[in-house]
Structure formats: structure tokens, C-alpha cells
């Protein structure tokens, strides 16, 4: 199943918003225990990874659209 450029753009926007929100929260929170800090860092890394994956999917969707001459594909 492939995503359209429109869907991939929306997914990227959502991933960026989630990561940005988590970073803002991280700046405002107080330091926790070692275990809490590790969990928080893992969460931030998962969100950053999701943002990166969404960026890659958008680029792939753009390439598919260009290859197909601008025709949309079924999702």
C-alpha cells in the first residue's frame, strides 16, 4: 500500500507536531530518576524516528507521483 503525497504530507505534519510538543514538554519538566530519564529519551527518539520515517515516505510519494506523471494512486 502506498501513500499519496497529500496523506504523506499530513502524516509528516502530525509527526513533526508530536515531536515538537514532546520537546517543549521535555524543556519544561523537572529532571527525574535515571529510569525516567531513559524512558523520556527513548520516547523522544521514537518520535524523532517517526518524523524521519514520515519525511522519507513523503519523498517516496513525491517520486511515485512524478514517475506516474502526477496521477494519484489508490491508498
Backbone as CSV, one residue per row, in Angstrom:
resi,resn,N_x,N_y,N_z,CA_x,CA_y,CA_z,C_x,C_y,C_z
1,UNK,0.854,-1.181,0.000,0.000,0.000,0.000,0.902,1.246,0.000
2,UNK,0.633,2.137,-0.894,1.424,3.361,-0.965,0.559,4.557,-0.577
3,UNK,1.234,5.556,-0.076,0.537,6.769,0.342,0.583,7.807,-0.773
4,UNK,-0.435,8.640,-0.792,-0.426,9.764,-1.706,0.417,10.866,-1.086
5,UNK,0.808,11.817,-1.889,1.585,12.950,-1.393,0.782,13.693,-0.330
6,UNK,-0.502,13.847,-0.560,-1.351,14.570,0.397,-1.368,13.866,1.759
7,UNK,-1.542,12.542,1.756,-1.572,11.784,3.009,-0.207,11.790,3.674
8,UNK,0.846,11.620,2.886,2.199,11.614,3.440,2.547,12.971,4.044
9,UNK,2.073,14.048,3.417,2.303,15.398,3.954,1.581,15.569,5.289
10,UNK,0.354,15.089,5.357,-0.407,15.172,6.607,0.258,14.343,7.701
11,UNK,0.747,13.164,7.346,1.429,12.314,8.322,2.701,12.980,8.836
12,UNK,3.445,13.621,7.936,4.662,14.306,8.345,4.337,15.476,9.267
13,UNK,3.323,16.226,8.938,2.923,17.349,9.786,2.550,16.858,11.186
14,UNK,1.819,15.761,11.252,1.420,15.205,12.553,2.642,14.715,13.334
15,UNK,3.569,14.062,12.652,4.779,13.571,13.321,5.628,14.732,13.832
16,UNK,5.744,15.781,13.033,6.513,16.952,13.468,5.867,17.615,14.675
17,UNK,4.549,17.700,14.657,3.827,18.316,15.773,4.024,17.503,17.053
18,UNK,3.939,16.182,16.942,4.113,15.315,18.107,5.523,15.441,18.679
19,UNK,6.522,15.456,17.812,7.919,15.578,18.260,8.167,16.942,18.885
20,UNK,7.669,17.980,18.252,7.834,19.340,18.771,7.171,19.489,20.136
21,UNK,5.990,18.948,20.265,5.273,19.006,21.528,6.038,18.279,22.630
22,UNK,6.586,17.119,22.298,7.358,16.353,23.277,8.620,17.109,23.686
23,UNK,9.262,17.770,22.735,10.457,18.557,23.063,10.112,19.720,23.978
24,UNK,9.015,20.395,23.697,8.586,21.502,24.554,8.302,21.003,25.964
25,UNK,7.622,19.880,26.056,7.314,19.299,27.363,8.605,18.940,28.093
26,UNK,9.571,18.396,27.358,10.841,17.997,27.949,11.588,19.202,28.536
27,UNK,11.507,20.321,27.856,12.175,21.533,28.342,11.547,22.063,29.624
28,UNK,10.251,21.822,29.797,9.528,22.375,30.939,9.504,21.450,32.154
29,UNK,9.804,20.177,31.947,9.695,19.238,33.062,10.970,19.242,33.907
30,UNK,10.819,18.814,35.143,11.986,18.701,36.012,12.651,17.356,35.767
31,UNK,13.902,17.275,36.153,14.653,16.045,35.949,14.105,14.947,36.844
32,UNK,14.024,13.749,36.298,13.516,12.615,37.059,14.632,11.652,37.407
33,UNK,14.246,10.480,37.824,15.225,9.441,38.146,15.923,8.990,36.862
34,UNK,16.953,8.200,37.027,17.668,7.672,35.868,16.756,6.903,34.939
35,UNK,15.877,6.085,35.527,14.955,5.289,34.712,13.974,6.198,33.969
36,UNK,13.481,7.226,34.648,12.552,8.159,33.997,13.244,8.896,32.856
37,UNK,14.477,9.285,33.062,15.223,9.986,32.020,15.442,9.085,30.805
38,UNK,15.781,7.821,31.052,15.968,6.878,29.943,14.675,6.704,29.163
39,UNK,13.553,6.525,29.864,12.263,6.369,29.176,11.923,7.603,28.360
40,UNK,12.197,8.769,28.930,11.915,10.006,28.208,12.781,10.117,26.950
41,UNK,14.059,9.789,27.081,14.953,9.840,25.919,14.518,8.832,24.850
42,UNK,14.092,7.661,25.282,13.611,6.656,24.326,12.357,7.140,23.616
43,UNK,11.477,7.790,24.353,10.246,8.333,23.756,10.579,9.399,22.722
44,UNK,11.488,10.308,23.080,11.884,11.354,22.137,12.525,10.749,20.890
45,UNK,13.329,9.727,21.076,13.978,9.082,19.935,12.946,8.400,19.036
46,UNK,11.934,7.753,19.629,10.877,7.132,18.817,10.122,8.183,18.012
47,UNK,9.828,9.316,18.641,9.113,10.382,17.933,9.974,10.973,16.819
48,UNK,11.260,11.141,17.084,12.165,11.667,16.046,12.279,10.676,14.893
49,UNK,12.334,9.404,15.232,12.407,8.372,14.212,11.128,8.353,13.372
50,UNK,9.985,8.526,14.018,8.708,8.570,13.294,8.676,9.770,12.355
51,UNK,9.233,10.899,12.799,9.297,12.084,11.947,10.185,11.806,10.734
52,UNK,11.327,11.192,10.959,12.238,10.857,9.865,11.567,9.904,8.872
53,UNK,10.895,8.874,9.410,10.203,7.918,8.538,9.127,8.619,7.706
54,UNK,8.415,9.557,8.314,7.377,10.299,7.592,7.997,11.164,6.497
55,UNK,9.162,11.739,6.779,9.867,12.527,5.757,10.243,11.643,4.573
56,UNK,10.749,10.446,4.876,11.140,9.515,3.818,9.928,9.055,3.003
57,UNK,8.827,8.814,3.677,7.609,8.390,2.978,7.089,9.495,2.064
58,UNK,7.178,10.737,2.515,6.756,11.858,1.675,7.624,11.946,0.429
59,UNK,8.916,11.813,0.599,9.810,11.859,-0.564,9.501,10.723,-1.537
60,UNK,9.232,9.537,-0.999,8.886,8.396,-1.853,7.569,8.646,-2.584
61,UNK,6.596,9.217,-1.890,5.304,9.515,-2.525,5.477,10.538,-3.641
62,UNK,6.325,11.522,-3.415,6.590,12.529,-4.453,7.247,11.887,-5.663
63,UNK,8.197,10.979,-5.410,8.865,10.303,-6.540,7.874,9.444,-7.323
64,UNK,6.998,8.719,-6.593,5.995,7.891,-7.279,5.063,8.750,-8.112
65,UNK,4.648,9.871,-7.541,3.732,10.757,-8.267,4.406,11.303,-9.520
66,UNK,5.670,11.691,-9.375,6.404,12.224,-10.527,6.588,11.139,-11.590
67,UNK,6.905,9.937,-11.145,7.086,8.813,-12.065,5.800,8.497,-12.818
68,UNK,4.670,8.640,-12.133,3.372,8.348,-12.745,2.784,9.548,-13.472
69,UNK,3.541,10.581,-13.621,3.071,11.749,-14.349,2.015,12.544,-13.604
70,UNK,2.065,12.505,-12.274,1.124,13.298,-11.488,-0.183,12.596,-11.210
71,UNK,-0.333,11.350,-11.697,-1.552,10.619,-11.432,-1.552,10.151,-9.990
72,UNK,-2.695,10.200,-9.338,-2.773,9.733,-7.955,-2.929,8.227,-7.945
73,UNK,-2.415,7.612,-6.854,-2.533,6.184,-6.683,-3.552,5.897,-5.607
74,UNK,-4.151,4.733,-5.649,-5.087,4.334,-4.604,-4.303,4.015,-3.345
75,UNK,-4.875,4.365,-2.206,-4.218,4.103,-0.928,-4.791,2.857,-0.329
